[in-house]
Amino acid sequence: MLYNMPKKKYNDEELKQKALELRKQGLSYREIAKKLNCSIFKVHEVLSKKRIDLENEILKIKYSVDFIMESELPDLRKRIEKIESELDSLKRKIKEEQEVRFV
């Protein structure tokens, strides 16, 4: 006869934070499970969710960077070129004024 053991109720968010902190300290999944009194599978589950969350955040950042690179960078380049051109023009005017003063 098989007995169904009651499932343990975990606060996944709290468990995730503790497991992540222990993992940062270099503990193995087995050591983390022992410290947190849960199964190795549960440690794997909560840390995998965290990894997936981080991967999703990385993707969002990549898309944002790509958008900026494609849409705003060309405009910034044009503005920089315009500023550089104006700067060159001012340098020429200053040089001309200095030459006039010394003549």
Backbone bond lengths (Angstrom), bond angles and torsions (degrees), N, CA, C in turn:
res aa  C-N    CA-C-N  psi(-1)  N-CA   C-N-CA  omega(-1)  CA-C   N-CA-C  phi
1 M - - - 1.437 - - 1.531 108.63 -
2 L 1.311 115.84 129.49 1.453 121.31 178.60 1.516 109.70 -92.40
3 Y 1.303 113.82 138.07 1.459 119.22 177.22 1.526 108.35 -107.44
4 N 1.275 114.76 131.37 1.463 118.90 174.72 1.524 108.34 -85.23
5 M 1.311 113.62 117.47 1.451 118.21 177.57 1.519 108.38 -79.55
6 P 1.310 116.62 142.95 1.470 117.75 178.65 1.524 110.22 -66.29
7 K 1.304 114.95 141.79 1.456 119.47 178.48 1.520 109.47 -73.43
8 K 1.316 114.75 141.23 1.454 118.98 176.29 1.524 108.24 -77.66
9 K 1.288 115.12 141.99 1.457 120.30 176.90 1.521 107.97 -97.24
10 Y 1.313 115.78 123.42 1.459 121.52 -179.96 1.518 109.39 -117.44
11 N 1.280 113.86 148.51 1.452 119.42 167.91 1.526 104.84 -89.40
12 D 1.320 116.82 97.56 1.467 121.19 -172.84 1.527 112.93 -57.30
13 E 1.318 116.41 -37.55 1.471 119.13 -177.88 1.527 110.01 -66.35
14 E 1.313 116.09 -44.91 1.465 120.42 179.04 1.530 110.40 -66.25
15 L 1.324 115.71 -43.49 1.462 120.48 179.13 1.522 110.70 -62.44
16 K 1.327 116.15 -40.35 1.458 120.95 179.92 1.527 111.08 -60.80
17 Q 1.336 115.82 -45.77 1.465 120.04 -178.93 1.529 111.36 -63.27
18 K 1.339 116.30 -44.53 1.461 120.08 179.93 1.522 110.88 -65.44
19 A 1.335 116.09 -44.43 1.466 120.53 -179.39 1.528 110.58 -63.58
20 L 1.308 116.53 -40.28 1.456 120.49 -179.99 1.525 110.57 -64.44
21 E 1.322 116.29 -41.96 1.460 120.31 179.00 1.532 110.52 -63.67
22 L 1.318 116.98 -43.15 1.472 120.43 179.21 1.533 110.66 -66.22
23 R 1.321 115.95 -36.31 1.472 119.79 179.23 1.527 109.87 -65.92
24 K 1.330 115.98 -39.89 1.470 120.28 177.51 1.526 110.74 -61.65
25 Q 1.333 116.11 -29.11 1.460 120.60 178.62 1.525 111.86 -79.09
26 G 1.335 116.59 -4.64 1.455 120.73 175.03 1.518 114.88 97.80
27 L 1.321 118.00 9.28 1.456 119.94 -179.66 1.527 110.59 -75.46
28 S 1.324 115.60 148.38 1.462 120.82 176.58 1.525 109.22 -77.97
29 Y 1.328 116.49 166.99 1.460 120.39 177.88 1.527 109.88 -59.27
30 R 1.316 116.95 -39.56 1.467 121.30 179.95 1.534 110.63 -62.86
31 E 1.329 116.64 -44.78 1.468 120.58 179.39 1.529 111.08 -65.07
32 I 1.316 115.73 -39.40 1.465 120.59 178.56 1.525 109.76 -63.78
33 A 1.334 115.96 -45.54 1.467 120.40 -179.99 1.525 110.45 -59.20
34 K 1.301 116.10 -41.97 1.465 120.36 179.43 1.528 110.74 -62.88
35 K 1.330 116.65 -47.13 1.471 121.01 -178.53 1.529 112.12 -64.58
36 L 1.330 116.04 -36.21 1.464 120.01 -176.21 1.525 113.24 -94.26
37 N 1.329 115.39 0.21 1.466 121.63 178.52 1.534 111.70 56.60
38 C 1.318 114.23 50.33 1.459 119.72 176.23 1.528 108.23 -141.70
39 S 1.299 116.48 178.15 1.463 119.87 -178.50 1.529 111.15 -80.73
40 I 1.320 114.89 159.01 1.466 120.27 175.46 1.528 109.03 -61.80
41 F 1.324 116.28 -38.01 1.457 120.30 178.98 1.531 110.69 -59.49
42 K 1.346 116.26 -41.88 1.462 119.71 -179.09 1.530 110.57 -64.30
43 V 1.344 116.39 -39.57 1.468 120.29 177.01 1.520 109.21 -61.58
44 H 1.333 115.79 -46.58 1.459 120.52 179.23 1.530 110.04 -59.24
45 E 1.324 115.87 -43.66 1.464 120.88 -178.37 1.528 111.57 -60.72
46 V 1.333 118.01 -49.46 1.460 119.23 -176.32 1.523 111.66 -72.12
47 L 1.332 117.72 -34.62 1.462 118.95 178.94 1.527 110.69 -73.36
48 S 1.307 117.25 -32.61 1.468 119.84 176.78 1.516 110.37 -66.62
49 K 1.320 116.94 -39.10 1.468 120.35 177.10 1.524 109.60 -61.48
50 K 1.323 115.82 -41.58 1.462 119.56 179.51 1.520 109.96 -64.08
51 R 1.335 116.31 -41.76 1.468 120.66 179.19 1.521 110.17 -62.69
52 I 1.318 116.71 -42.59 1.468 120.93 179.37 1.530 109.67 -63.98
53 D 1.352 116.96 -41.74 1.464 120.55 177.42 1.529 110.17 -59.78
54 L 1.324 116.16 -44.24 1.466 120.34 179.95 1.524 110.98 -65.12
55 E 1.332 116.80 -41.67 1.465 120.03 178.56 1.521 110.64 -62.27
56 N 1.321 116.93 -38.84 1.472 120.25 178.14 1.521 111.03 -65.50
57 E 1.324 116.97 -40.15 1.464 120.58 176.96 1.528 110.80 -63.14
58 I 1.329 116.03 -41.55 1.464 120.53 178.57 1.529 109.80 -61.65
59 L 1.324 117.18 -42.90 1.471 120.66 178.35 1.526 111.00 -61.54
60 K 1.321 117.15 -42.21 1.469 120.12 179.00 1.521 110.49 -61.07
61 I 1.322 116.00 -42.77 1.463 120.50 179.57 1.522 110.13 -64.57
62 K 1.344 116.70 -43.11 1.469 120.05 178.70 1.519 110.93 -59.74
63 Y 1.334 117.14 -44.14 1.466 120.07 179.41 1.525 110.84 -63.16
64 S 1.325 116.53 -39.15 1.465 120.15 178.52 1.522 110.84 -64.02
65 V 1.325 115.94 -44.42 1.465 120.53 179.70 1.524 109.72 -63.85
66 D 1.326 116.78 -44.50 1.464 120.28 178.49 1.523 110.99 -59.15
67 F 1.319 116.18 -42.65 1.460 120.39 179.62 1.527 110.27 -61.50
68 I 1.319 115.91 -46.62 1.467 120.32 179.58 1.523 110.32 -61.63
69 M 1.326 115.72 -44.47 1.466 119.91 -178.37 1.527 110.99 -62.09
70 E 1.320 116.70 -39.44 1.466 120.14 -176.42 1.529 112.81 -82.02
71 S 1.315 116.95 -36.25 1.464 118.32 -172.10 1.525 113.70 -100.38
72 E 1.310 117.20 -39.41 1.463 118.47 -172.70 1.521 113.69 -101.06
73 L 1.315 117.74 -25.96 1.462 119.95 -177.82 1.527 112.74 -62.58
74 P 1.332 119.30 -45.20 1.473 117.84 177.79 1.531 112.47 -57.80
75 D 1.329 116.61 -40.06 1.462 120.23 178.62 1.532 110.10 -64.54
76 L 1.329 116.56 -41.58 1.463 119.77 178.55 1.529 110.96 -63.23
77 R 1.323 116.82 -39.95 1.469 120.26 178.00 1.527 110.56 -60.53
78 K 1.327 116.49 -43.93 1.461 120.42 179.04 1.524 110.98 -62.11
79 R 1.326 116.21 -42.38 1.461 119.93 179.77 1.524 110.88 -65.34
80 I 1.328 116.61 -40.05 1.469 120.25 178.01 1.518 110.50 -63.55
81 E 1.326 116.97 -44.53 1.464 120.89 178.79 1.534 110.54 -60.37
82 K 1.323 116.78 -40.87 1.465 120.60 179.39 1.532 109.91 -64.31
83 I 1.316 117.01 -44.59 1.471 121.33 179.34 1.529 110.24 -63.43
84 E 1.336 116.37 -42.36 1.471 119.74 178.82 1.522 110.39 -63.02
85 S 1.322 116.94 -40.25 1.457 121.11 178.47 1.529 110.53 -63.53
86 E 1.318 116.35 -44.81 1.472 120.29 178.33 1.530 110.71 -63.60
87 L 1.309 116.89 -38.12 1.458 121.57 178.34 1.531 110.57 -64.25
88 D 1.319 115.96 -44.74 1.467 120.01 176.98 1.526 111.07 -59.80
89 S 1.327 115.99 -42.31 1.459 120.77 179.20 1.530 110.68 -62.06
90 L 1.307 117.12 -43.65 1.465 121.08 178.19 1.525 111.36 -64.13
91 K 1.312 116.85 -39.55 1.467 120.57 178.40 1.528 110.29 -61.98
92 R 1.345 116.28 -42.59 1.467 120.16 178.21 1.526 111.11 -62.53
93 K 1.332 117.01 -43.68 1.463 120.98 179.67 1.526 110.68 -62.41
94 I 1.315 116.34 -42.96 1.470 120.07 178.84 1.514 110.38 -63.02
95 K 1.313 116.62 -43.07 1.474 120.76 179.67 1.523 110.43 -63.00
96 E 1.351 116.65 -43.18 1.456 121.18 178.44 1.523 111.33 -61.47
97 E 1.329 116.25 -42.81 1.466 120.58 179.27 1.528 111.13 -63.86
98 Q 1.319 115.70 -39.49 1.448 120.10 179.46 1.533 110.40 -66.59
99 E 1.320 117.27 -38.90 1.453 121.18 178.85 1.536 110.78 -65.98
100 V 1.338 116.50 -38.48 1.462 121.06 179.42 1.528 110.09 -65.37
101 R 1.314 117.78 -38.39 1.452 121.67 -179.08 1.527 111.75 -66.78
102 F 1.289 116.84 -35.45 1.476 120.77 -176.60 1.512 112.49 -84.71
103 V 1.314 118.15 -9.34 1.473 119.44 -179.26 1.490 111.72 -89.13
